[in-house]
């Protein structure tokens, strides 16, 4: 390039231009020629390299080279050739322009650094895609770590560019960053907290993409589909998207329903308030009526009854005990519910089945059904829950019980109004 520069300078001087203008024109022309030559070499090398690598990748059976080629990591590496050409040819002006080689070398260094950074970022993306093909990738996502590495790469690249522009050693700039530590901590607060949270989430296997979580503080109830360095995206059941900080999964109260999903059951826990004034001891008439309920004898043991040919008893059963020892209609109803839940095909027979009384209140005596549904899908789960409590509300009057309900406005009016 120095030969072309000298020729062009002499040509411009011979045409009557002053020395300063001739030198500037020769330097500009030589630099443009340098860019053209570097571009032509780059296109030729890239075409050859990409073609050869493409054939090699097609013949191999691994996924590493395929993924790297698809992300054009090798394509970016061909930019090293023009950067090296420009850098090595920067001294074409000789002693005429002593500052020009430094400028051209700086441009070449920045160009080369951009190529390096782009190659690293694409390599990280390819590595993440390859990692996601492994079975344990779902349980241990690395997206947060990949984003942190990208931030570090961009940070060091920015320091390097500044060092080239001010013509300083990058190490001296790094030494001066200690005074800016507080500012950097403020600027990178979210990435730092997110990185620490990502480590905790991965190490303790707390939350991963695909988990159903609820976060009361942010009114979140849905499935996690993306965890990044600074944010977590959750698709709620109403199809809305909620984005929350990653560190909130560690600092806030979070319920992860993955344990329920892995267990094979989903809990049904609801209660019905019984009007306390409807609770009474059983009599023979009630027992006879209950005997007519389908499967009543399957749910409730009849050991407390004894056979009798009494003509006033159409079912031929009387109580063995004295009247004060007779069971209450509420006790029989509880036994009936336990048998009903135990025999229902939609309720998980190998998980807890509890029917219990809660503390009585001014709204009656709550009787709670706590069982597990075999179905975990919301539509099937809700259908089973509705079926169980439809039956409960329908069978309660047969036991002489009443469901407590606050009277409405119409219930307070006289009957004739």
Protein Blocks (a to p, Z undefined) as FASTA:
>chain_A
ZZmmmmmmmmmmmnopafklmmmmmmmmmmmmmmmmmmmmmmmmmmmmmmmmmmmmmmpm
bfklmmmmmnommmmmmmmmmmmmmmmmmmmnommlmmlmmmmmmmmmmmmmmmmmmmmm
mmmmmmmmmmmmpmklmmmccklmmmmmmmmmmmmmmmmmmmmmnopafklmmmmmmmmm
mmmmmmmmmmmmmmmmmmmmmmnomacghiacddfknopacddfbdcfkbccdddfkopa
cdddfklmmmpccddfklmmmnopacddddddddfklgccddfklmmmmmmpghklmmpc
cklpccdfbfklmnopacfbdfklpccfklmmmmmmmmmmmmpmkbcfkbccdddddddd
febccdddddddfblbfklmmmmmmmmmmmmmmmmmmnopacdddddfklmpcfkZZ
